[in-house]
Amino acid sequence: MTEEFLAFSKYVGNDLSTPRPDYGFPGLKPGDHWCLCAARFLQAHDEGCAPRVNLIATHAKALDIVPLRVLRDNAG
């Protein structure tokens, strides 16, 4: 996670940074790892705020939505 991505995600209606103790969710902070859906990742990429990608942990089906070049460009 990056500060930019967390702010973007909150802006588009998915607040990942606020703790939700009633669901056992501590909230995310920059540096945390989290699984994203490919469509949200691509949306963030298009807006210039995609987080880094762990290519080894990325399912091959993500390529149905996100071009390999984009994943490689954001690999970290």
C-alpha positions in Angstrom: 0.0 0.0 0.0 1.0 3.6 -0.6 -0.5 6.7 0.8 -1.6 7.8 -2.7 -3.4 4.5 -3.3 -5.1 4.5 0.1 -6.3 8.1 -0.6 -7.5 7.1 -4.1 -9.3 4.1 -2.8 -11.1 6.1 -0.1 -12.0 8.7 -2.7 -13.7 6.1 -5.0 -15.6 4.6 -2.0 -13.5 1.9 -0.6 -11.9 3.2 2.6 -9.1 0.7 3.4 -7.3 2.9 5.9 -10.0 3.3 8.6 -10.0 0.5 11.2 -13.3 -1.5 11.4 -13.0 -3.4 14.7 -16.5 -4.8 14.3 -15.2 -6.7 11.3 -11.8 -7.5 12.8 -10.2 -5.1 10.2 -7.3 -3.0 11.6 -7.1 -0.6 8.6 -4.2 -0.5 6.2 -1.3 1.9 6.2 1.5 2.6 3.7 3.8 -0.4 3.4 1.1 -3.0 4.2 0.3 -5.7 1.7 -3.2 -6.3 0.5 -4.9 -8.3 -2.3 -6.6 -6.0 -4.8 -9.0 -6.9 -7.6 -7.5 -6.4 -11.0 -10.1 -3.9 -12.1 -9.4 -1.6 -9.1 -5.6 -1.9 -9.7 -6.0 -0.9 -13.3 -8.3 2.0 -12.4 -5.6 3.2 -9.9 -2.9 2.7 -12.5 -4.9 4.8 -15.0 -5.1 7.6 -12.3 -1.4 7.4 -11.6 -1.6 5.9 -8.1 -1.3 2.2 -8.4 0.5 0.4 -5.6 3.4 -2.0 -6.1 2.6 -5.5 -7.3 4.0 -8.8 -6.1 4.1 -10.6 -9.4 4.7 -14.0 -7.8 1.4 -13.6 -5.8 -0.6 -12.2 -8.8 -3.0 -14.7 -10.3 -2.6 -15.3 -14.1 -6.3 -14.4 -14.5 -5.3 -10.8 -13.7 -3.9 -10.7 -17.3 -7.5 -10.9 -18.5 -7.9 -7.3 -17.2 -4.4 -5.8 -16.7 -1.8 -5.9 -19.5 1.4 -7.7 -18.5 3.4 -4.5 -19.2 1.4 -2.6 -16.6 2.0 -5.3 -14.0 5.7 -5.4 -14.8 5.9 -1.6 -14.6 4.4 -1.7 -11.1 6.3 -4.8 -9.8 8.0 -4.2 -6.5 
